Amino acid sequence: MPRIRYIKPEFFSDEDLAELHFETRLAFAGLWCYADKSGRLEDRPKFLKAMIFPYDDIDMEKQLQILNNPKKNGTAFIIRYEVKGLKLIQIVNWDKHQKPHHTERDSIFPPHPPFKGMGMEKQNEGSPELTNGEITVKQTLNLTSLLLNEIIRNKPDFKRPDLQTWAKEIDLMIRRDGRKPERIREVILWCQSNSFWWKNILSTRKLREKFDRLEAEMKEEKTKSTSKAAQRPRVEYKDLTGRRK
C-alpha cells in the first residue's frame, strides 16, 4: 500500500543525486512511497516499475542497481539484501529524512544484517527485531500466502490485497496472541474448506478476529467425526471355515 512521504527542498539540489539520470532520481523518490515505517520494502523490480512508472518504459532493475552503488562517501542510496530467501530493500538514512506517522504499523521485515569486516558486526547484535525477524518473517509471509492462495482457489476473481498489511496481522497473531504457526496453518486450511467460513474469512484481519471461534469449531468437528467413527456397528462376516469374525 503506497504511503504519503516527505520530500525536502534539498532533494533537488543534492549533488550526489544530480549525477544520476532523471528516471533514477524519480525512482528513488518513488521507493519512499512503498517503504514501511522503517524504510524497508520488498525488492520486486517488476512490481515497483508498475507502481512508480506505469506509463513509462523504464528498466526498474537497472535503477535499483544504480541506487545500490556506493556514492563518493562510500554509502549508497539504498541497500539490497536478502534474509532467509526474502529479497528486501533498505532506504539509507531513512529516519533522517522521513517522519512516519505514529499510527503507522511497525515493519514486519528484518533489518539489514551487520556488515562483516567493516566494524559493524555489533550493529544489530542482540536485536530482538533481527532475531525474531529471521525466525518468523518467512513463516509470517508463508502463512499470508497460504491464506491468499486458498481464498483465490475458492474465489478466483478475488482482488489481490496489500500483503504487508495482511502479513502484519499474522505477525501479531504469532508474537502478541501467542498462536503457533502450525495452529494458524491448520485453521486456515480448515476454514477455507468449510462451506460457511470460506465465504467469510477473506483477510488475515478477519482470521485473527475469529481465530478462537474457528479453532473451537474445527476441534468440535473433528471430535464429532471421531465419535461417529467409534460408534459404527461392528460388521460380522464368516471366513471360509464358517467361523464368525
C-alpha positions in Angstrom: 0.0 0.0 0.0 1.5 3.4 -1.0 2.1 6.0 1.7 2.4 9.8 1.7 6.1 10.8 2.4 8.1 14.0 2.8 10.3 15.5 0.1 12.6 18.2 1.2 13.9 21.1 -0.9 17.4 19.6 -0.5 16.4 16.7 -2.7 16.5 18.8 -5.8 19.9 20.3 -5.0 21.7 17.2 -3.7 25.0 16.9 -5.7 25.0 13.1 -5.5 21.5 12.8 -6.9 22.4 15.4 -9.5 24.8 12.9 -11.0 22.0 10.4 -11.6 19.7 10.3 -14.6 16.2 11.9 -14.1 14.5 8.5 -14.1 16.8 7.2 -11.3 16.1 10.2 -9.2 12.3 9.7 -9.7 12.7 6.0 -8.9 14.4 6.8 -5.6 11.6 9.2 -4.5 9.0 6.6 -5.7 10.5 3.9 -3.4 9.7 6.1 -0.4 6.0 5.7 -1.0 6.3 1.9 -0.9 8.6 1.6 2.1 7.3 0.8 5.5 7.8 2.7 8.8 11.5 1.7 8.9 12.3 2.4 5.3 12.1 -1.3 4.2 10.3 -2.8 1.3 10.3 -6.0 -0.8 12.8 -6.0 -3.7 10.4 -6.6 -6.5 11.5 -4.7 -9.6 8.6 -5.6 -11.8 6.0 -4.6 -9.2 7.9 -1.4 -8.4 8.1 -0.5 -12.1 4.4 -0.9 -12.4 3.7 1.2 -9.4 6.2 4.0 -10.0 6.4 4.1 -13.8 3.1 2.8 -15.0 3.3 4.8 -18.3 7.0 4.8 -19.0 9.4 2.2 -20.5 11.8 2.2 -17.6 14.2 -0.7 -16.6 13.5 -0.7 -12.8 16.1 -3.4 -12.1 18.7 -1.1 -13.6 17.5 1.9 -11.5 17.8 -0.2 -8.3 21.3 -1.3 -9.2 22.4 2.3 -9.7 20.8 3.4 -6.4 22.6 0.4 -4.7 26.0 1.5 -5.9 28.2 3.4 -3.4 28.4 7.2 -3.7 31.6 9.2 -3.3 31.4 8.9 0.5 31.2 5.1 0.3 27.5 4.8 1.1 24.6 4.1 -1.2 21.1 5.5 -1.5 19.6 2.0 -0.9 20.8 -1.4 0.4 19.6 -4.5 -1.4 19.8 -7.6 0.8 18.3 -11.0 1.4 17.2 -12.7 4.6 16.1 -16.4 4.5 15.3 -16.2 0.8 13.3 -12.9 1.2 14.7 -10.1 -1.0 14.5 -6.7 0.6 15.5 -3.0 0.2 16.6 -0.7 3.0 16.5 3.0 2.2 19.6 4.5 3.7 19.2 7.4 6.3 15.5 6.8 6.3 15.0 8.2 9.9 17.0 11.3 9.0 14.7 12.3 6.1 11.3 10.8 6.9 9.0 11.1 9.9 6.3 8.4 9.5 3.0 9.0 11.3 2.9 7.5 14.8 -0.1 5.3 13.9 1.8 3.7 11.0 2.4 0.0 11.6 5.9 -1.2 12.5 7.9 -3.0 9.9 7.4 -6.7 9.5 10.7 -7.1 7.7 14.1 -7.9 9.4 16.7 -5.2 9.2 19.9 -5.5 7.1 22.4 -7.9 8.7 25.6 -6.5 10.1 28.4 -5.7 7.6 31.1 -8.2 8.4 34.7 -7.0 8.4 33.6 -3.3 8.3 33.5 -2.6 12.0 29.7 -3.0 12.1 29.4 -6.6 13.4 27.7 -5.5 16.6 25.3 -3.1 14.9 22.3 -5.5 15.3 23.8 -7.9 17.8 21.1 -9.0 20.2 18.5 -7.1 18.3 15.1 -8.7 19.0 13.8 -7.4 15.7 16.6 -9.1 13.8 16.5 -12.3 15.8 12.7 -12.6 15.8 12.6 -11.4 12.2 14.9 -14.2 10.9 12.9 -16.8 12.8 9.3 -15.6 11.9 9.3 -13.4 8.9 9.4 -16.4 6.5 6.6 -18.2 8.4 4.6 -15.0 8.5 4.8 -14.5 4.7 4.2 -18.2 4.1 1.0 -18.2 6.1 -0.1 -14.9 4.5 0.4 -16.5 1.0 -1.3 -19.7 2.1 -4.5 -17.9 3.1 -4.4 -15.8 -0.1 -3.9 -18.9 -2.3 -6.7 -20.7 -0.6 -9.1 -17.8 -1.0 -8.2 -17.5 -4.7 -8.8 -21.2 -5.1 -12.3 -20.7 -3.8 -12.8 -17.2 -5.3 -10.7 -16.8 -8.5 -11.7 -13.2 -9.0 -10.5 -12.2 -5.5 -8.7 -8.8 -5.7 -5.0 -9.0 -4.6 -4.6 -7.3 -1.2 -1.7 -5.4 0.3 0.4 -8.3 1.5 2.3 -6.1 4.0 -0.9 -5.3 5.8 -2.0 -8.9 5.7 1.3 -10.2 7.0 1.2 -7.7 9.9 -1.9 -9.4 11.2 -0.2 -12.8 11.0 2.8 -11.4 12.8 0.6 -10.1 15.6 -1.1 -13.5 15.9 2.3 -15.1 16.4 4.1 -12.5 18.6 1.2 -10.9 20.5 -1.5 -13.5 20.6 0.9 -16.4 21.1 -0.5 -18.5 18.2 1.8 -21.2 16.9 2.4 -21.1 13.1 1.3 -24.7 12.7 -2.0 -24.0 14.5 -2.6 -21.0 12.2 -1.9 -23.1 9.2 -4.3 -25.8 10.3 -7.1 -23.3 10.9 -6.5 -21.6 7.6 -6.8 -24.9 5.7 -9.9 -25.9 7.7 -11.8 -22.6 7.4 -11.2 -22.4 3.7 -12.6 -25.9 3.2 -15.6 -25.1 5.4 -18.8 -24.3 3.5 -19.6 -21.4 5.7 -16.3 -19.9 6.7 -14.6 -19.8 3.3 -17.0 -17.1 2.3 -16.4 -15.1 5.5 -12.7 -15.3 6.2 -11.4 -13.2 3.4 -8.5 -11.4 5.1 -5.9 -12.0 7.8 -7.6 -9.4 10.0 -10.8 -11.4 9.9 -8.8 -14.6 10.5 -7.3 -13.1 13.6 -10.6 -11.7 14.8 -12.4 -15.1 14.5 -9.5 -17.4 15.3 -10.8 -18.7 18.7 -14.2 -19.5 17.2 -12.7 -21.1 14.2 -10.4 -23.3 16.2 -13.2 -24.3 18.5 -15.5 -25.3 15.6 -12.6 -27.1 13.9 -11.9 -29.2 17.1 -15.7 -29.8 17.6 -16.0 -31.1 14.0 -13.0 -33.4 14.4 -14.4 -34.7 17.8 -17.8 -35.5 16.1 -16.0 -37.2 13.2 -14.0 -39.4 15.7 -17.1 -40.1 17.7 -19.1 -41.2 14.7 -16.3 -43.5 13.6 -16.2 -45.1 17.0 -19.9 -45.7 17.0 -20.1 -47.5 13.8 -21.6 -51.0 14.3 -19.2 -53.9 14.0 -19.8 -55.9 10.8 -19.5 -59.6 11.3 -18.6 -61.9 8.5 -17.7 -65.5 8.1 -14.4 -66.9 6.9 -14.2 -69.9 4.6 -14.5 -72.3 7.5 -17.8 -70.7 8.6 -16.4 -69.1 11.8 -17.6 -65.6 12.6 -15.0 -62.8 12.6 
